[in-house]
C-alpha cells in the first residue's frame, strides 16, 4: 500500500465546489465511493490521455470532395514552397 503524504493547498471556493461535484459524478459513474484525492488522480490521468493527437484518428467525418480539396491545397502549398526556396 502506498504511504500518503498530507499537503495543504489553497484553492478558490469555486474550484473546491467543482472538485467535489466531479468526485460525486465519478462516484456515480464508477459505482463506488470516490475521494477527492482519487478524483484529482483520475482527472490528471485523463488529462494526459485526452491530449494525444492520435485520439482524433478516425473521428473526422469528411466527404471525398473535401479530401480532394485538402490534397490539392497541400500540393499547391508544396509547389509554392519549392519555387520560393
C-alpha beads as a LAMMPS data file, in Angstrom:
LAMMPS data file: protein, C-alpha beads

85 atoms
84 bonds

1 atom types
1 bond types

-500.0 500.0 xlo xhi
-500.0 500.0 ylo yhi
-500.0 500.0 zlo zhi

Masses

1 110.0

Atoms # bond

1 1 1 0.000 0.000 0.000
2 1 1 1.245 3.495 -0.831
3 1 1 2.129 5.794 2.022
4 1 1 0.189 9.025 1.969
5 1 1 1.781 12.404 2.475
6 1 1 -0.518 15.151 3.611
7 1 1 -0.097 18.562 1.999
8 1 1 -2.097 21.727 2.401
9 1 1 -3.027 23.611 -0.738
10 1 1 -5.129 26.721 -1.108
11 1 1 -7.825 26.707 -3.759
12 1 1 -10.632 29.043 -4.657
13 1 1 -14.040 28.247 -3.139
14 1 1 -15.477 27.773 -6.633
15 1 1 -12.760 25.245 -7.523
16 1 1 -13.381 23.415 -4.246
17 1 1 -17.086 23.085 -5.049
18 1 1 -16.366 21.981 -8.610
19 1 1 -13.897 19.384 -7.380
20 1 1 -16.492 17.839 -5.071
21 1 1 -19.022 17.912 -7.901
22 1 1 -16.575 15.990 -10.104
23 1 1 -15.952 13.483 -7.288
24 1 1 -19.707 12.977 -6.960
25 1 1 -20.085 12.415 -10.720
26 1 1 -17.210 9.926 -10.696
27 1 1 -18.809 8.132 -7.771
28 1 1 -21.993 7.726 -9.803
29 1 1 -20.102 6.530 -12.896
30 1 1 -17.740 4.170 -11.052
31 1 1 -20.383 2.956 -8.593
32 1 1 -18.095 3.256 -5.568
33 1 1 -17.006 5.916 -3.132
34 1 1 -14.542 8.390 -4.684
35 1 1 -12.298 10.544 -2.513
36 1 1 -11.177 13.996 -3.582
37 1 1 -7.670 12.554 -3.888
38 1 1 -8.920 9.850 -6.275
39 1 1 -10.925 12.409 -8.264
40 1 1 -7.795 14.537 -8.741
41 1 1 -5.786 11.477 -9.801
42 1 1 -8.447 10.429 -12.329
43 1 1 -8.608 13.951 -13.771
44 1 1 -4.822 14.121 -14.057
45 1 1 -4.655 10.698 -15.734
46 1 1 -7.462 11.657 -18.128
47 1 1 -5.736 14.936 -18.953
48 1 1 -2.670 13.079 -20.165
49 1 1 -4.693 10.639 -22.231
50 1 1 -7.085 13.183 -23.707
51 1 1 -4.347 15.341 -25.134
52 1 1 -2.927 12.932 -27.685
53 1 1 -3.379 13.859 -31.305
54 1 1 -3.747 10.172 -32.143
55 1 1 -7.048 10.136 -30.225
56 1 1 -8.527 12.136 -33.093
57 1 1 -7.758 9.467 -35.692
58 1 1 -10.927 8.397 -37.453
59 1 1 -13.131 10.999 -35.805
60 1 1 -13.318 13.464 -38.680
61 1 1 -16.406 12.876 -40.811
62 1 1 -15.296 14.079 -44.226
63 1 1 -16.537 13.663 -47.802
64 1 1 -14.384 12.541 -50.731
65 1 1 -14.769 16.021 -52.207
66 1 1 -13.324 17.578 -49.048
67 1 1 -10.453 15.069 -49.104
68 1 1 -9.610 16.052 -52.684
69 1 1 -9.775 19.772 -51.808
70 1 1 -7.364 19.235 -48.902
71 1 1 -4.994 17.146 -51.049
72 1 1 -4.973 19.828 -53.727
73 1 1 -4.293 22.535 -51.145
74 1 1 -1.340 20.556 -49.821
75 1 1 0.046 20.017 -53.340
76 1 1 -0.328 23.740 -54.099
77 1 1 1.399 24.639 -50.849
78 1 1 4.343 22.338 -51.565
79 1 1 4.604 23.697 -55.114
80 1 1 4.705 27.306 -53.838
81 1 1 7.257 26.371 -51.167
82 1 1 9.549 24.620 -53.684
83 1 1 9.509 27.614 -56.043
84 1 1 10.273 30.057 -53.213
85 1 1 13.347 28.144 -51.996

Bonds

1 1 1 2
2 1 2 3
3 1 3 4
4 1 4 5
5 1 5 6
6 1 6 7
7 1 7 8
8 1 8 9
9 1 9 10
10 1 10 11
11 1 11 12
12 1 12 13
13 1 13 14
14 1 14 15
15 1 15 16
16 1 16 17
17 1 17 18
18 1 18 19
19 1 19 20
20 1 20 21
21 1 21 22
22 1 22 23
23 1 23 24
24 1 24 25
25 1 25 26
26 1 26 27
27 1 27 28
28 1 28 29
29 1 29 30
30 1 30 31
31 1 31 32
32 1 32 33
33 1 33 34
34 1 34 35
35 1 35 36
36 1 36 37
37 1 37 38
38 1 38 39
39 1 39 40
40 1 40 41
41 1 41 42
42 1 42 43
43 1 43 44
44 1 44 45
45 1 45 46
46 1 46 47
47 1 47 48
48 1 48 49
49 1 49 50
50 1 50 51
51 1 51 52
52 1 52 53
53 1 53 54
54 1 54 55
55 1 55 56
56 1 56 57
57 1 57 58
58 1 58 59
59 1 59 60
60 1 60 61
61 1 61 62
62 1 62 63
63 1 63 64
64 1 64 65
65 1 65 66
66 1 66 67
67 1 67 68
68 1 68 69
69 1 69 70
70 1 70 71
71 1 71 72
72 1 72 73
73 1 73 74
74 1 74 75
75 1 75 76
76 1 76 77
77 1 77 78
78 1 78 79
79 1 79 80
80 1 80 81
81 1 81 82
82 1 82 83
83 1 83 84
84 1 84 85
